Structures are given as structure tokens and as C-alpha cells.
């Protein structure tokens, strides 16, 4: 990166640091004004946002509206509705030995925070963390993904017009820019992306003892048993591979299906596929394209593996490498050693593996890294409870996929290698806040318990035993 670019970066971060030290971002009215500006920005520039996101990967406009525009609007509205209550100190109880005291938890902003966006949802994954950070009263640097250049340019152009320029900045660029940003001191770093890059961010942050939120991914399983409603199960599993062509960190990566459910689910998947794509197969203008040639080739290597290992193609299988497009595709009887089972798919492919029962599925899942989400399709209450209690994951969703991301009152994040930390709603507000402990003890000496002070006597020990 050029020296003048580094100087500009330093100037930007220092400017934001000065703004934060001035206390400008702490008041409720400032935070409210920034959130209202984000909402106004989305509404007044919706068509430009939709166009930039849609052209990036030939994404259908309905999908852009649902996964980018509406998601951000919902996040802002939720924050505006609840901001006053989030900002209020939370009183906590104290023990009698501390009487008279009052204690509370105060949420204060962290300072200058850095948000790394991601290419798969270039608006949503920049703006929702931004909303959380602004609600908490921080100054924010946003680094959009260079793999979504149109959306990145639109974000910079539009955000600069609406948000307080003394407290906010968009810095565009590639890996070299990200590397330079990570050399600067921030008070929190929020990253969405792959585990590989997440480790780089984590390592860089550790050098400066900067706390992080890492929204990563992994192989999120789905379990289907004989009690499932196969019609809705098939529609929802297929939906998870249709939307954004499965380029979603919480997409069901593979399905474990009890042997008695294999055939009914197969028939339901065929029906669902023809309902989604009435012409008989998906076309290039109906589903989102893949991000670039390298990603396409990686998925095609999975698709074109020997069918004895990969499994039989039940639906889909069509592709156009030149257009970076693959149809939603389901494989049956995939082997655990198949290439598709060795890494997160992040695409429109769904391998289905037969299992004997719930215990067999739970063993399979527990032998692998903790997933970002886990899905179960079952109407058996005991089965659902067992699955929920025994799978360590960022979220368990029953009879649907992906849906939990849209619930602002649920914390979103991973566990282990699928991520660190949570955001959305109040959880996001707290992620970007320092939850400061506050204790106020009366100064009156008459109320001071002398038993805690020297000299130690037998009477004081007995009194302490009674009070504790």
C-alpha cells in the first residue's frame, strides 16, 4: 500500500479517535440521529442499493430486497425502538454484608471499532454490525469486501452523505488495505468471513489485545427423521440452497436422514424442485451466480467427483462454468469421505447421508467441529429436545433453515471454530459496549461494618460466618 494511503488511514483513525474522546457519540440523541440517518439512507437509495447488489452476482431483485434491504431496515427499527432501554444502567442486587450499597451495570461505548464486511451479502453484513456499533455509541470504520466492488462503491458514496463524517468512515480496498488496518489500534474488530481469514484477523488483534467478534461458518448439519413433514422439509431444505445459491454461512451444509425417511424425502424434494422451477430445472436468471471462477471450480470439483463417493444426483446438476452458475443440486447416499464432506460447501450443493437413528446422527455431528447452526426436521418432541441439548452450535432451528438470522431478539454467532461472539439486537449492542460495573457505598462511618477491618478477633470471625 502506498505511503500516502497509510497516512490517510492514520489520519482517519486519529480523527475518529478524537471524536470519541470529545464525548460526542455518547448521548442518546446523537445515536438516535445516526440510526435514523441509516434508515433514511436505505429508503432514499433503495433502488441504487438493489441494483448494485443485484448486478454483483446476478442476484434476483426479490432476494436482494429480502436479504439485504429488509434485513437492515428491521435491524435499525429494532434498535431505535429499544435504544433508550438498552442504554439505561441495569441495577443488580448486593448482599447484606455490603449494606447500604447500590450497584448497577453501565453500558458504555468501546471507542473506535473496525467492521469487516463480506461479499455474499455486501450490504447486510456491513450495515447490521454498523447499526449495532452506532447504537452503542462508537465511532466506526467499515471495510467492505473488495469481491463486491459495486456494492462497496455504493456503500461509500451513500454512507458518506448520511452519517456523521467525524465519527464514521468507509475504507475500500483489497487484502493489502485490510492488512494495514489490522496494524492500527482499534477498540473492537468485527469480522465476517472464512475461518482461514478469521484466524489472521484474530492473530493480528491479539498482538494489540483487541477484542474481536468473528462470524465464521463451517458445516452446518440438518437432521431429518421419519416423523418430519416431508413436503415442508423438502421446500425449506431446497430454499436454503436456492437463496444466494447457498453462499450463506448458515446454509444447511449436509443432511443426515434416517433410512426410513430417505425415500419420502426424495419424492418430496423432486416435487419441491418442480414447484420452485416450473420449467423442469433451474435457469441462470432464477438463482444467484457464484462469486468468481475459483469458487465455481472448487464446487465443480465436488459436483464432478465419482458418483460412487459423491452420491447420486436427485435434482439439479446443471451448470455453466463461464457464467459462474450451478443449479441447486441434491446428492443422495454421499459417502463421509467424499470431497464435498471435507470442507464447508458454501454453494448450491446438498449431500444427503443416511443414518440409522438420532444417536447415529449425533455421533456424526459430534465427531466434527462445532457448526454455526444445526437444523432438525422432526415432529417428535423428545427427539427435538435431545438434539437441541446434545449439539453444541451457535443456533438450533427446528423445521426450518436460516430463519433465525432474521430474528433481532436472538443472538447470532458461532461456537468454537464457527465463530466468537454474538450480534443482532441487544446482543450486538452489548458486543460493542463495555459493561462497566458500578458500586456506590455510603460514606457514613456509622454504617461501616468493623468486622472486616483489623484487628482480627474471635467475635469478628463468628459475626462474619453469620453474615456470609
N, C-alpha and C positions, 0 to 999 in steps of 0.2 A: 504494500500500500504506500502511496506517495506521502512524502513528509508533510505537505500542506494538508492532506486529508487527515493525517493523525492529529495535526494541530487543531483543525476544525472539530474533530471528535473531542479532543480535550476541552476546547472552548465550550462545546455544547454541554458536556457533562458538568463542567465547572459552573456554567450558567445555571443549570438546574439545581446544582448543589447550593448555590447562593440563594435561589428562590426558596428552596426548602428551609434553609436557615432563617429566612426572613419571617417564617411562620405563615406565609401567605396561603398555603394549601390546607391549613388545619381547620378553618371554620366550616361549619355546615353549609353556609350559603355559597362558598366557593366550590365545594364538592358538588352541590346540587346543580350549580350553573354549568359545570363541566359535563355532568351526566345529561343534562337537558340539551347541551350542545351536541353530544354524540347522537342522541335520539333525533334531533332536528337534522343533523348531517345525514343520517341514514334515510330519513324520509324525503329530504330535498334532493338527494343524489341517488335514489334507489335505482333508477334506470341505468345510470353510469356504472354503479356497482355491479348490477346484474350483468351488464354487457361485458365488463372486464373479467368477471369470474366465469361467465359462460364461454367466452372465447378461449380461455386458458386451456381447457381440456375438452372442448366441445360439450360442455355440461348443459343438460336441458334446463330451460329457464325455471320450470316449476321446482326443480331440485335446488337451484340457486336460491329461490325465494324461501324455500322450506328450511334449508340447512345453513344458509348464510344470513340473509336479511332478517327473517323472522326470529331466528335464534338470538341475534344480537339485540333486536328490539325487546324481546322478552327479558333478557338479562338487564338491560337498562331500566325498564319499567319496574322490575322486581327490586332493583337497588334503590330507585327513587322512592318507592313505597315504604321501604324498610330502613332507609338510611338513618333516620333520627334514632330509632330504637337500637340499631347496631352501634351507634356512636355513644349511647348512654353508658356510663360506668355500671358494671354489674355488681351489686352488693353480695357479699359472702358472709357466712356465719363464722363467729370465732368462739373459742372455748371459754368456759367460765374463769379459768385462771388468768385470762387476758383482760377481764372486765376492769374498767369500761374501755372498750375499743370499738372502732368501726373499721371495716375492711371492704375493699372493693377491687375489681379488675378494671383497668382503664385501657381501652384500645387506642393506641397512638400510632400514627404513620411511621413507616420504617425509614423513609428518606427518598433516595433516588434509586429506582428499580429498573431492571432491564427485562424486556419481554421479547423472546424469540418466537416468531410465528412459524407456521408450517404451510407447505404448498397444497396439501389436499383440501383444506378449507381456508383459503388465504385471507378471507375477511373475518370469519368467525374466530379463528384461532389466534388472530391478533387483537381483535376488538373485545372479546369477552374477558380475557385477562386484563386488558386495559381498563375496562369498566370496573372490575374488582379493585384494581390498583388505585384508580381515581377516587372511588368511593371511600377507600381507606385513607385518602389524603396525601398520596405520594406524588412525586414528580416521576415521569416515566419516559424511558427511551424504548421505542418499538423498532425491532429489526425484522421486517417481513422477509419471507423466503424469496431468494433470487430465482427459484424454479417456477415462480408465478409472477413474472415481471410486469404483466399488465395490471394485475390486482395490486401489486406493490406500488407501482407508479400512481395508481388511482388513490390508494390509501394516503400516500404522502401529499399529493396535491390537495385532496379534500380535507384531511385532518388538519393540515396547517392553517386552513381558513377558519376552522371552528373552535379549536382548543386553545387554551392559554399558551402562547409561544414561550413564555418564561418558565413554564412548568412541564413542557412536553416537546418531544422531538421524534421524528421518524428518520432513521438512518438506513439507507439502502446499500446493497452490495452483496458480494459473494462470501466465500469462506474466509478470504483474507480480511474482510471487514469484521466478520464475526470473531475472528482470532484476535484482532486488535481491540475490539470491545471487551473481550474477556480479560484483557490485561488491565483494564480500568477497574477502579474500586466502585462497586455498587453495593447497595444495602440488601438486595434480594435479586436473584436471577430466576426467571420463569422460562422454561424451555419446553417446547412441544416438538417431538420428532423421534428419531430412531434410537434404540438402545446404544448403538455404536457412538453416535454423536453425543448422546446424553452423557456417556462416560467422559468424553472430552470436556464437556461443559462442567461436569461435576469436579473433575480433576483441577481445572483452571480456577473454579470457585473456591476449592479447598485451600489453594495457595494464599487466598486473602480472607479465609474464614467467612466467606459469603454464603448465607443460607440459600438453598435452591428449592424450587419445585420442578420436578421432572415428570412430564406427561409423556410416557413412552408407549409401549404396546406389548406385543407377544402373541402367543397362540391362544386365543380365547375359545374355549370349548362350548359346544352345545350338546346336551344330552336329551334323547327322546326315548320314551318308553311306550308300552302298549296302551296306556291309558290316555295318551295325548289325543287332542282333536287334530286329526291329520290334515284336514283342509286348512285350518288356520296356521298350523305349524309349518306346512309347506309354503304358504304365502309369505309368512314372516321370515323364514329362512332365506327364501329367494329374494325378498325385499332387501335383506341385508347385503346381498351380493349384487343387487341391481343398483342401489343408491351409491353414487360416486364410484361405481364399478368396484365396490368392495374396498376401495382405498380409504379405509377408516380404521383407526387404531382399535376400535371396539367391535369390529365386524366379527361374526362367528367364523373362526378360522377353520374349524373342522367339526363334524358332528359324530357323536358316539350314539349308536342306535341299537336298542335291544333287538335280538333276532326276530322276535315276534312282531316288531314294528317296521322291519325293513321293507316288506312288500307293500303294506298300506301307505307308507310314506312315499315310496317310489311312485305309486299311482297318483298320489296327491301332488307330488312335485311336477309330474307331467301335466296334470290339469292346471296347476297354477302357472306354469310356464306358458301355456297356450292362452290363459286369461290375460297375462301380462303382455304377451306379444301375439296378437290375433293372426298375424301373417304366418305363424308357424315357427318363426325364430326371431331372435332379437336382431335389430338392424343398427347400423352405425349412428343413426341420428336419434336413437331412442335411449342410449346409455352413454354415460361419460367415458371419454377416452382415457388412456393411461398417460402418465405424466411425461415419459420420454422413452426413447428406444431402448435404453439399457434396462429399464424396468420391464418393458414389454418382452424383451429377450429372456429375462430371468423367469417370467411367468410362462413363456412358451416352452422353456426347458422343462418345466413341471408338467405342462399340458401334453407334451410330446414324449414323455417318458414311456417306457414299455408298459403296456396296459396290464400285464400280469402283476406289476408292482403298483402302478398308478391307480388301477381300477377301471371299471367300465364307465364310459360316458353315458349318463342317463339323459341329460338335457344339455343343450349348448354345444360347445366345441368349436364354433366358428371363430375365425379371427382374420384380421388384416394387419399384418406387421407394418406396412408402410404408413398406416393411419394410427398406429399405436392403439389398436382396438381389439378386445377379446370379448366375446359374448359371455354372459353369466353361464357358468358350467358347473355341473354336479357330477362327481365321480362316485361310483359305488364299489364297496369292498377294497378300498385303498389299504395297502399294507403299511404298518407303522414305520418301516424302513424306507418308504418312498421319499423321493426328493421333496415333495410338497409338504411332508410332515417334519422336515428338519429345520425349518425357519418360518417366521411369520410370512404369510402369503401376501397380504396387502393388495388384493386384487379380486376379480370376479370368479375365482375358483373355489369350490367347496368339496373337499373329500369327505366321504361318509365311511365310517369304520364300524363293523358290527361288534357288539359286546354281549356278554351273557346276561348281565344284570347291572343294577346300580353299583354294587360293590366292585364289579369289574371296571366300570367307568371311573369310579372314584380312585381306584388304584392307578389307572392310566393317567388321570389328571395329576395326581399327587407325585407321580414319578417325574414330572416336568416342572419348569419354573412357574411361579405364581402368575396367573393371567390377569390382564387388566379387567376383564369381565368374564362371567360364566353364565350360561343360559341353560335353563331346564324347561322342557316341554312335557308337562305331566299334569294330570288332574288328581293324582294321589297325594293327599296332604302329607302323609308320613314321608313319602319319597322326597317331596319338595323340602320338608324340614331337614331331613338327613343330608341332602345335597347342600343346602344352604349352610348348615353348621360345619360340614367337613371340607368344603372347598375354600381355600384361602385365596381371596381375589379382591379386586377393587370394588366389584359390584356383582350381585346375583340378580338376574332378571328372570321372572317366571312367565313362560308362554309368550315371550316377545324377544326381540333383539334391538340393541342400540337405544331403545326408548328412554332409558334412564338419563342419557345425556341432556335431554330436553327438560328435565325436572329441576328447576332452580333451587328447590329446597333440599335436594340431595347433594351430598359432597361427591365430586368427581375426581378420581385419581386411582393410582395403582398401588401395588404392594410388591416389595422385593424388586426384581428386575423389570417389572412392568411400570414402575414409577415411584416417586417420592412426593408426598404432599397432596393437597386437595384444593380444588377451587369450585366456582359457581356459587352464587348467592352469598349467604353469610359465611360459608366456608372459605370462599375466595376473599371476602373482606378480612377475615381473620388471618388468612395466609399472608396478606400484605400489611398486617398490623403487628405491633409489639404489644402483647397482652401484659401490661405492666401491673404488678401487684402494688396496692396502696394500703397502708395501715396507719390509722390515727389513734394514738393513745393519749388519754387525758394527762395533762401536765400536773394535776393536783397531787401533791405528795401524800395526802391523807388516804388516797385510794391506791397507793403503791403497796404491793404485797412484799413485806420484808423477808418472806421465806426464800425468795430467790437470790437474796444478797448474802455475802459473807457476814459474820462467821457461820459455819455450818454447825447446827445443833440437832440433837435428837428430836426436839419438838418440831423443828422445821422439816425434817425428813418425814415425820409422821403426817404433818399437815399436807405436804406435797403428795404423799401417797393417796390421801383422801381426795384431793382436788384433781389428780390425774386419773 
